[in-house]
Amino acid sequence: MEVHAHTHSHGKKTWKAYFWEFLMLFLAVFCGFLAENQREHMVEHRREKQYILSLAYDLEADITHLKTIIDNKKKRQIQLDSLTFLLNDPENKERGSAIYYLALQVSRRIPTLFTPNSGTMEQLKNAGLLRLIRKREIVDSITKYDVSTKNLVTLGEIENTALESFRTTATRFLNPFEIEKMLDEENNVRRPTNNPPLLDYSKPDLDELNYKLYRLKFNN
């Protein structure tokens, strides 16, 4: 028996076939790139909205805090004026209750200390995420607000220095045992029901305390 070998011939691809294969491959890769790019834009847009909402929440908290601080500063201004008047009253030995109470109230730090809610702000800056916010004017406003809050913190540090200086000088006038009686378990100040006496002080001592009170008014 004679066996015949069969050969199969394949036609060669033309340049048009190669061109269409290349074009289809290119379009597939290009469309994939566009899809991935669009997905990244959508993700970044969602992150932008999340950070803006978080910043807005921090701003609302800052506004509420600042309103409280402003109210406390207005009260402190009245207390500083009253304390200055009473200390310089020739009959100030009869005003011990009010002087002790006001001296402790004006020297308290927390009621007028501003600490911004800066968690979101610091995250945006440190991680380079401000680039997510597309509007340039909004980025500029956020940056200006950050600078403003830092200035307020610096002013608070200056005020703290003035308060500490006032407390040091006030020890020449106020008996620490009387002060201890005025503080409750939560460190709140209670006005004395008696008339605690002032310590013996000199005219230069009073002049120095007046100057410290002036500094507090200016900082306030």
Phi, psi and omega in degrees: 000140183257126181261128179255130177277130179259128178253140179253127180256136178248136178285145178287145178289143177273167179297332178294322179294316176298320180298315181292323177296316178297317181297317180295319179295317179298315181296323179295315179294317182295317178296322177297319178298315179298319180296317180294320179296318178295321179297318179296321178296320179295318179297315180295324178295320177296318179295321178301313180297320180297316181291322178297318178296319179295319176297318179298321177297316178298320180296317178300318178295319178297317181299314179299316180296316181294324177299318178296317180298317179299317177299316180295324179291324176297317177296318181296323180299317178296318180295321179296318178296317181294317181296318178299316180297313184293320180297327182266004175286128178305335180261029187295340178295340177271358185249022186306317182300312181291320182295314179300314183297312182293322180299320179287322182294315185288341182268001180280137189269316190301317185301336182242014181267124179261123174236110184291153172277091191252012183301309181294318180300313181295323179295318179298319182285311187292329181263006180065031186270358176298339179296339179292335182275116192280330184276120184298321182293330178288318177299318179298318180295319178297317180296317179297320179296320178299316178297318181298317180293324177295323176297321178295321177297319178297318177298324177296322178294321177296319179295321178299321178297318179294322178295317180296321178295320178297315181300318181299315180289325182295339179295343177281351184245329189249136179281122183298331179291326177290323179296319181300324180293337186276349184260130178273189184296334180260015177068022174279149183270127175250135180289134181297141177276343177259195179239080184298137183283150173279153175288162175290130181222163182259169176298317175300326176298316180294320178299319180294318179294323176299320179294319178296322177294322177298318179298319179296319178298317181297314179295322181298000000 
